[in-house]
Amino acid sequence: MLRIFPAAAGSGMRYGDVVARIIERMMRTDPTIVGITGLDQSRKATITTIGELTRVGLPMVATTLSADTLDDHSPLYYQVSPQNRREAEVAAAYAGHLADEGRLKGRRVRVVYSADPTDEYSRNLRDDAVASFSGAHFDVEEQAYTPSPSSDVTASGQRGARSVGEHACHYEGLVFFAGRSEDFETILNAANDTCGSSPPVFLGGDDVARLGADPSRRGNYPRIPYEFLDFTLGSSSCEGPSDLYGTMKKLFPEECEQVENTSLDGHAALAFDAVNLYLKAVGRLQDTAPRMPISAPAVWQALSRIHGDAALDGESGRIDFGGVVDQQIPLDKLISIQRVEGTKRPAQVGFCGRWGSLRQSAWCPEPETGTTRSR
Protein backbone atom coordinates (compact mmCIF):
# COMPACT_ATOMS: atom_id res chain seq x y z
CA MET A 1 0.00 0.00 0.00
CA LEU A 2 1.15 3.51 -0.85
CA ARG A 3 0.22 6.46 1.31
CA ILE A 4 0.87 10.07 0.30
CA PHE A 5 0.63 12.92 2.81
CA PRO A 6 0.15 16.39 1.22
CA ALA A 7 2.37 18.93 2.98
CA ALA A 8 1.94 22.64 2.27
CA ALA A 9 5.19 24.60 2.56
CA GLY A 10 3.69 27.95 1.60
CA SER A 11 4.35 30.29 -1.31
CA GLY A 12 7.92 30.00 -2.58
CA MET A 13 8.61 27.16 -0.07
CA ARG A 14 8.91 29.78 2.69
CA TYR A 15 7.80 27.33 5.39
CA GLY A 16 9.63 24.30 4.01
CA ASP A 17 11.95 24.03 7.01
CA VAL A 18 8.93 24.03 9.36
CA VAL A 19 7.30 21.26 7.34
CA ALA A 20 10.54 19.24 7.48
CA ARG A 21 10.53 19.39 11.28
CA ILE A 22 6.87 18.31 11.37
CA ILE A 23 7.74 15.31 9.20
CA GLU A 24 10.67 14.53 11.51
CA ARG A 25 8.25 14.32 14.45
CA MET A 26 5.89 12.09 12.44
CA MET A 27 8.74 9.69 11.66
CA ARG A 28 9.25 8.97 15.37
CA THR A 29 5.96 7.07 15.41
CA ASP A 30 5.65 6.11 11.74
CA PRO A 31 8.69 4.25 10.31
CA THR A 32 6.93 3.78 6.95
CA ILE A 33 7.72 7.35 5.85
CA VAL A 34 10.52 6.77 3.34
CA GLY A 35 10.71 9.82 1.08
CA ILE A 36 9.59 13.23 -0.12
CA THR A 37 8.37 14.33 -3.52
CA GLY A 38 7.29 17.69 -4.90
CA LEU A 39 9.26 20.79 -3.78
CA ASP A 40 8.24 23.98 -5.61
CA GLN A 41 10.39 26.57 -7.39
CA SER A 42 14.19 26.85 -7.22
CA ARG A 43 14.54 29.50 -4.52
CA LYS A 44 16.75 30.02 -1.49
CA ALA A 45 13.95 28.72 0.76
CA THR A 46 13.88 25.52 -1.32
CA ILE A 47 17.59 25.01 -0.70
CA THR A 48 17.01 25.51 3.03
CA THR A 49 14.25 22.88 2.88
CA ILE A 50 16.55 20.43 1.09
CA GLY A 51 19.09 20.93 3.89
CA GLU A 52 16.51 20.24 6.59
CA LEU A 53 15.21 17.11 4.87
CA THR A 54 18.79 15.88 4.50
CA ARG A 55 19.32 16.37 8.23
CA VAL A 56 16.14 14.36 8.85
CA GLY A 57 17.51 11.63 6.55
CA LEU A 58 14.80 11.46 3.89
CA PRO A 59 15.49 11.00 0.18
CA MET A 60 13.84 13.55 -2.11
CA VAL A 61 12.60 13.26 -5.69
CA ALA A 62 11.78 16.77 -6.92
CA THR A 63 9.31 17.24 -9.75
CA THR A 64 9.57 20.60 -11.57
CA LEU A 65 12.85 21.97 -10.10
CA SER A 66 15.63 22.61 -12.61
CA ALA A 67 18.35 24.86 -11.11
CA ASP A 68 21.78 23.31 -11.69
CA THR A 69 23.16 23.31 -8.16
CA LEU A 70 20.30 21.75 -6.19
CA ASP A 71 21.95 18.32 -6.17
CA ASP A 72 25.08 19.92 -4.68
CA HIS A 73 23.17 20.51 -1.45
CA SER A 74 22.36 16.88 -0.65
CA PRO A 75 23.31 13.36 -1.73
CA LEU A 76 19.71 12.41 -0.88
CA TYR A 77 18.31 14.70 -3.58
CA TYR A 78 17.05 13.47 -6.97
CA GLN A 79 14.83 15.09 -9.57
CA VAL A 80 12.81 13.96 -12.59
CA SER A 81 13.14 17.20 -14.58
CA PRO A 82 16.17 18.26 -16.64
CA GLN A 83 18.53 20.94 -15.35
CA ASN A 84 18.70 24.54 -16.52
CA ARG A 85 22.05 23.71 -18.12
CA ARG A 86 20.36 21.25 -20.47
CA GLU A 87 17.41 23.59 -21.01
CA ALA A 88 19.77 26.37 -22.11
CA GLU A 89 21.61 24.02 -24.49
CA VAL A 90 18.31 23.04 -26.12
CA ALA A 91 17.22 26.70 -26.35
CA ALA A 92 20.49 27.72 -28.03
CA ALA A 93 20.35 24.78 -30.45
CA TYR A 94 16.77 25.66 -31.39
CA ALA A 95 17.68 29.33 -31.84
CA GLY A 96 20.51 28.28 -34.14
CA HIS A 97 17.95 26.29 -36.14
CA LEU A 98 15.72 29.38 -36.40
CA ALA A 99 18.67 31.49 -37.54
CA ASP A 100 19.71 28.94 -40.15
CA GLU A 101 16.16 28.93 -41.53
CA GLY A 102 16.10 32.74 -41.71
CA ARG A 103 13.40 33.10 -39.05
CA LEU A 104 15.68 35.41 -37.05
CA LYS A 105 16.93 38.57 -38.73
CA GLY A 106 20.15 38.44 -36.76
CA ARG A 107 22.14 35.92 -34.75
CA ARG A 108 21.49 37.90 -31.58
CA VAL A 109 19.78 37.07 -28.29
CA ARG A 110 18.55 39.16 -25.40
CA VAL A 111 18.41 37.12 -22.17
CA VAL A 112 15.75 38.58 -19.88
CA TYR A 113 15.87 37.56 -16.20
CA SER A 114 14.47 38.51 -12.81
CA ALA A 115 16.42 40.83 -10.50
CA ASP A 116 14.85 39.06 -7.48
CA PRO A 117 17.92 37.93 -5.47
CA THR A 118 16.00 34.96 -3.99
CA ASP A 119 15.09 33.49 -7.39
CA GLU A 120 17.79 30.87 -7.96
CA TYR A 121 15.97 29.54 -11.02
CA SER A 122 16.04 32.79 -12.99
CA ARG A 123 19.62 33.70 -12.07
CA ASN A 124 20.91 30.22 -12.90
CA LEU A 125 18.97 29.92 -16.17
CA ARG A 126 20.34 33.33 -17.19
CA ASP A 127 23.92 32.19 -16.55
CA ASP A 128 23.39 28.95 -18.48
CA ALA A 129 21.66 30.74 -21.36
CA VAL A 130 24.48 33.27 -21.70
CA ALA A 131 27.03 30.44 -21.82
CA SER A 132 25.05 28.28 -24.28
CA PHE A 133 24.09 31.08 -26.67
CA SER A 134 27.64 32.41 -26.65
CA GLY A 135 28.90 28.92 -27.45
CA ALA A 136 26.43 28.80 -30.36
CA HIS A 137 27.97 32.02 -31.76
CA PHE A 138 25.16 34.39 -30.82
CA ASP A 139 25.77 37.99 -29.80
CA VAL A 140 24.36 37.98 -26.26
CA GLU A 141 23.02 40.83 -24.15
CA GLU A 142 21.50 40.53 -20.69
CA GLN A 143 18.51 42.48 -19.41
CA ALA A 144 17.34 42.36 -15.79
CA TYR A 145 13.83 43.37 -14.81
CA THR A 146 12.21 44.15 -11.49
CA PRO A 147 9.38 41.61 -10.99
CA SER A 148 6.54 44.12 -10.72
CA PRO A 149 3.90 45.51 -13.09
CA SER A 150 5.60 48.91 -13.18
CA SER A 151 6.89 50.16 -16.54
CA ASP A 152 9.27 52.63 -14.91
CA VAL A 153 13.03 52.25 -14.79
CA THR A 154 13.97 51.68 -11.14
CA ALA A 155 16.56 53.64 -9.18
CA SER A 156 19.10 50.85 -9.81
CA GLY A 157 18.62 51.19 -13.57
CA GLN A 158 16.55 48.02 -13.97
CA ARG A 159 13.38 48.06 -16.00
CA GLY A 160 10.02 46.80 -14.85
CA ALA A 161 8.54 43.87 -16.74
CA ARG A 162 6.20 46.09 -18.79
CA SER A 163 9.06 48.30 -19.90
CA VAL A 164 10.97 45.19 -21.03
CA GLY A 165 8.04 44.28 -23.30
CA GLU A 166 7.87 47.76 -24.80
CA HIS A 167 11.62 47.78 -25.32
CA ALA A 168 11.47 44.47 -27.20
CA CYS A 169 9.62 45.92 -30.22
CA HIS A 170 11.61 45.72 -33.46
CA TYR A 171 14.37 43.66 -31.80
CA GLU A 172 15.83 41.57 -34.63
CA GLY A 173 17.16 38.67 -32.61
CA LEU A 174 15.61 36.26 -30.12
CA VAL A 175 14.23 37.40 -26.76
CA PHE A 176 14.90 34.50 -24.38
CA PHE A 177 12.89 34.83 -21.18
CA ALA A 178 14.44 33.24 -18.07
CA GLY A 179 11.94 34.45 -15.46
CA ARG A 180 8.52 33.58 -14.04
CA SER A 181 5.31 33.15 -16.04
CA GLU A 182 3.45 36.02 -14.35
CA ASP A 183 6.18 38.45 -15.41
CA PHE A 184 6.19 37.01 -18.92
CA GLU A 185 2.49 37.84 -19.15
CA THR A 186 3.25 41.46 -18.28
CA ILE A 187 5.94 41.56 -20.99
CA LEU A 188 3.60 40.01 -23.57
CA ASN A 189 0.84 42.46 -22.66
CA ALA A 190 3.15 45.42 -23.21
CA ALA A 191 4.46 44.00 -26.51
CA ASN A 192 0.90 43.31 -27.68
CA ASP A 193 -0.08 46.93 -26.96
CA THR A 194 3.07 48.47 -28.42
CA CYS A 195 4.72 46.39 -31.12
CA GLY A 196 1.92 46.34 -33.68
CA SER A 197 2.81 44.31 -36.76
CA SER A 198 6.49 43.93 -35.82
CA PRO A 199 6.51 41.54 -32.83
CA PRO A 200 9.81 40.19 -31.55
CA VAL A 201 10.56 36.47 -31.47
CA PHE A 202 9.98 35.25 -27.89
CA LEU A 203 11.20 31.95 -26.42
CA GLY A 204 10.29 31.36 -22.77
CA GLY A 205 11.87 29.01 -20.25
CA ASP A 206 9.95 26.13 -18.72
CA ASP A 207 8.14 28.27 -16.13
CA VAL A 208 6.15 29.80 -19.00
CA ALA A 209 4.46 26.39 -19.36
CA ARG A 210 2.20 27.51 -16.47
CA LEU A 211 0.83 30.18 -18.82
CA GLY A 212 0.58 27.80 -21.76
CA ALA A 213 -1.56 25.42 -19.70
CA ASP A 214 -4.15 28.09 -18.86
CA PRO A 215 -6.54 28.63 -21.81
CA SER A 216 -8.11 31.71 -20.23
CA ARG A 217 -4.74 33.48 -20.04
CA ARG A 218 -2.52 32.25 -22.87
CA GLY A 219 -4.62 33.75 -25.68
CA ASN A 220 -4.76 37.28 -24.25
CA TYR A 221 -2.01 38.51 -26.58
CA PRO A 222 -3.23 37.66 -30.11
CA ARG A 223 -0.65 39.80 -31.92
CA ILE A 224 2.34 38.21 -30.17
CA PRO A 225 3.04 34.55 -31.01
CA TYR A 226 5.56 32.98 -28.65
CA GLU A 227 7.24 29.68 -27.87
CA PHE A 228 8.28 28.04 -24.61
CA LEU A 229 10.29 25.07 -23.40
CA ASP A 230 8.24 22.31 -21.83
CA PHE A 231 9.19 19.21 -19.83
CA THR A 232 6.58 17.06 -21.63
CA LEU A 233 5.77 16.30 -25.27
CA GLY A 234 2.81 18.65 -25.03
CA SER A 235 -0.94 18.24 -24.81
CA SER A 236 -2.31 14.85 -23.70
CA SER A 237 -5.75 13.29 -23.40
CA CYS A 238 -7.51 10.53 -21.49
CA GLU A 239 -7.91 8.60 -24.75
CA GLY A 240 -4.19 8.13 -25.47
CA PRO A 241 -1.78 5.36 -24.35
CA SER A 242 -1.06 6.86 -20.93
CA ASP A 243 -0.99 5.18 -17.53
CA LEU A 244 -1.58 8.53 -15.85
CA TYR A 245 -4.53 9.72 -17.91
CA GLY A 246 -5.94 6.24 -18.47
CA THR A 247 -6.19 5.89 -14.69
CA MET A 248 -7.64 9.38 -14.40
CA LYS A 249 -10.38 8.41 -16.86
CA LYS A 250 -11.38 5.52 -14.58
CA LEU A 251 -11.18 7.38 -11.28
CA PHE A 252 -11.99 11.01 -12.15
CA PRO A 253 -13.62 11.06 -15.61
CA GLU A 254 -14.95 14.58 -15.03
CA GLU A 255 -11.34 15.85 -15.07
CA CYS A 256 -10.63 14.51 -18.56
CA GLU A 257 -12.12 17.49 -20.37
CA GLN A 258 -9.41 19.67 -18.78
CA VAL A 259 -6.45 17.41 -19.60
CA GLU A 260 -5.62 18.79 -23.04
CA ASN A 261 -4.74 22.07 -21.30
CA THR A 262 -3.62 21.11 -17.80
CA SER A 263 -1.20 18.49 -19.14
CA LEU A 264 0.85 21.21 -20.87
CA ASP A 265 2.64 22.49 -17.77
CA GLY A 266 4.03 19.03 -16.99
CA HIS A 267 3.22 19.14 -13.28
CA ALA A 268 0.95 16.08 -13.30
CA ALA A 269 3.28 13.98 -15.47
CA LEU A 270 6.39 14.88 -13.46
CA ALA A 271 4.66 14.22 -10.13
CA PHE A 272 3.33 10.89 -11.42
CA ASP A 273 6.83 9.88 -12.49
CA ALA A 274 8.38 10.94 -9.18
CA VAL A 275 5.97 8.71 -7.24
CA ASN A 276 6.57 5.86 -9.68
CA LEU A 277 10.32 6.15 -9.07
CA TYR A 278 9.66 5.40 -5.40
CA LEU A 279 7.43 2.46 -6.35
CA LYS A 280 10.11 1.12 -8.68
CA ALA A 281 12.78 1.48 -5.98
CA VAL A 282 10.62 -0.32 -3.41
CA GLY A 283 9.74 -3.04 -5.92
CA ARG A 284 13.40 -3.70 -6.68
CA LEU A 285 14.17 -3.92 -2.96
CA GLN A 286 11.41 -6.46 -2.49
CA ASP A 287 12.73 -8.50 -5.43
CA THR A 288 16.40 -8.49 -4.44
CA ALA A 289 16.14 -8.47 -0.64
CA PRO A 290 12.62 -9.51 0.37
CA ARG A 291 13.49 -9.70 4.07
CA MET A 292 15.04 -6.25 4.25
CA PRO A 293 12.87 -3.67 6.04
CA ILE A 294 11.76 -0.88 3.71
CA SER A 295 13.49 2.20 5.13
CA ALA A 296 14.51 5.63 3.90
CA PRO A 297 18.23 4.68 3.52
CA ALA A 298 17.34 1.49 1.61
CA VAL A 299 15.02 3.39 -0.74
CA TRP A 300 17.71 6.04 -1.32
CA GLN A 301 20.18 3.36 -2.40
CA ALA A 302 17.58 1.77 -4.69
CA LEU A 303 16.83 5.08 -6.42
CA SER A 304 20.43 5.37 -7.63
CA ARG A 305 20.11 1.99 -9.36
CA ILE A 306 17.32 3.10 -11.68
CA HIS A 307 19.18 3.05 -15.00
CA GLY A 308 19.71 0.99 -18.13
CA ASP A 309 17.19 -1.82 -18.43
CA ALA A 310 15.73 -0.72 -15.08
CA ALA A 311 15.15 2.89 -16.21
CA LEU A 312 11.62 4.29 -15.87
CA ASP A 313 9.77 4.88 -19.15
CA GLY A 314 7.75 7.69 -17.64
CA GLU A 315 4.95 10.03 -18.63
CA SER A 316 7.49 12.85 -18.89
CA GLY A 317 10.07 10.81 -20.81
CA ARG A 318 12.70 8.23 -19.92
CA ILE A 319 14.27 8.59 -16.46
CA ASP A 320 17.73 7.05 -16.24
CA PHE A 321 20.25 8.02 -13.54
CA GLY A 322 23.13 6.42 -15.41
CA GLY A 323 24.25 3.95 -12.77
CA VAL A 324 26.69 6.43 -11.22
CA VAL A 325 26.53 7.07 -7.48
CA ASP A 326 26.55 10.86 -7.77
CA GLN A 327 24.30 11.08 -10.85
CA GLN A 328 21.15 12.55 -9.35
CA ILE A 329 19.70 14.08 -12.52
CA PRO A 330 18.14 11.96 -15.31
CA LEU A 331 20.26 11.73 -18.45
CA ASP A 332 19.09 13.29 -21.72
CA LYS A 333 15.66 14.12 -20.27
CA LEU A 334 12.85 15.21 -22.57
CA ILE A 335 12.47 18.93 -23.39
CA SER A 336 10.02 20.06 -26.08
CA ILE A 337 9.32 23.39 -27.79
CA GLN A 338 5.67 24.50 -27.77
CA ARG A 339 4.32 27.33 -29.93
CA VAL A 340 1.36 29.55 -28.98
CA GLU A 341 -0.53 31.56 -31.59
CA GLY A 342 -3.59 33.46 -30.42
CA THR A 343 -6.21 31.35 -28.70
CA LYS A 344 -5.05 28.08 -30.26
CA ARG A 345 -3.79 25.27 -28.06
CA PRO A 346 0.03 25.18 -28.00
CA ALA A 347 1.54 22.98 -30.69
CA GLN A 348 4.82 21.10 -30.44
CA VAL A 349 7.44 22.22 -32.98
CA GLY A 350 10.21 19.86 -31.88
CA PHE A 351 11.71 18.00 -28.94
CA CYS A 352 15.03 16.74 -27.59
CA GLY A 353 15.66 13.75 -25.34
CA ARG A 354 14.24 10.27 -24.97
CA TRP A 355 10.54 9.41 -25.06
CA GLY A 356 9.66 5.87 -26.06
CA SER A 357 10.76 5.09 -29.62
CA LEU A 358 10.27 8.64 -30.93
CA ARG A 359 13.23 10.29 -32.62
CA GLN A 360 14.31 13.71 -31.40
CA SER A 361 14.59 16.74 -33.71
CA ALA A 362 17.59 16.97 -35.99
CA TRP A 363 18.75 20.30 -34.51
CA CYS A 364 19.08 18.98 -30.92
CA PRO A 365 22.38 19.22 -28.99
CA GLU A 366 24.44 16.13 -28.26
CA PRO A 367 22.81 13.69 -25.79
CA GLU A 368 23.98 13.72 -22.19
CA THR A 369 26.12 10.73 -21.26
CA GLY A 370 26.94 11.06 -17.56
CA THR A 371 27.59 13.26 -14.55
CA THR A 372 28.68 16.81 -15.38
CA ARG A 373 30.43 18.73 -12.62
CA SER A 374 31.23 22.34 -13.44
CA ARG A 375 30.15 24.00 -10.26
HELIX and SHEET records of a PDB file:
HELIX    1   1 SER A   11  MET A   13  5                                   3    
HELIX    2   2 GLY A   16  MET A   27  1                                  12    
HELIX    3   3 LYS A   44  VAL A   56  1                                  13    
HELIX    4   4 LEU A   70  HIS A   73  5                                   4    
HELIX    5   5 ASN A   84  ASP A  100  1                                  17    
HELIX    6   6 GLU A  120  GLY A  135  1                                  16    
HELIX    7   7 ALA A  161  HIS A  167  1                                   7    
HELIX    8   8 SER A  181  THR A  194  1                                  14    
HELIX    9   9 ASP A  206  VAL A  208  5                                   3    
HELIX   10  10 ALA A  209  GLY A  212  1                                   4    
HELIX   11  11 PRO A  215  ARG A  218  1                                   4    
HELIX   12  12 ASP A  243  LEU A  251  1                                   9    
HELIX   13  13 PRO A  253  GLN A  258  5                                   6    
HELIX   14  14 VAL A  259  THR A  262  1                                   4    
HELIX   15  15 SER A  263  ASP A  265  5                                   3    
HELIX   16  16 HIS A  267  THR A  288  1                                  22    
HELIX   17  17 ALA A  296  LEU A  303  1                                   8    
HELIX   18  18 GLY A  308  ALA A  310  5                                   3    
SHEET    1   A 3 ILE A  36  GLY A  38  0                                        
SHEET    2   A 3 MET A  60  ALA A  62  1                                        
SHEET    3   A 3 TYR A  77  GLN A  79  1                                        
SHEET    1   B 8 ARG A 159  GLY A 160  0                                        
SHEET    2   B 8 ASP A 139  THR A 146  1                                        
SHEET    3   B 8 ARG A 108  SER A 114  1                                        
SHEET    4   B 8 LEU A 174  PHE A 177  1                                        
SHEET    5   B 8 VAL A 201  GLY A 204  1                                        
SHEET    6   B 8 TYR A 226  ASP A 230  1                                        
SHEET    7   B 8 ILE A 335  VAL A 340 -1                                        
SHEET    8   B 8 ALA A 347  CYS A 352 -1                                        
SHEET    1   C 2 LEU A 312  GLY A 314  0                                        
SHEET    2   C 2 GLY A 317  ILE A 319 -1                                        
END                                                                             
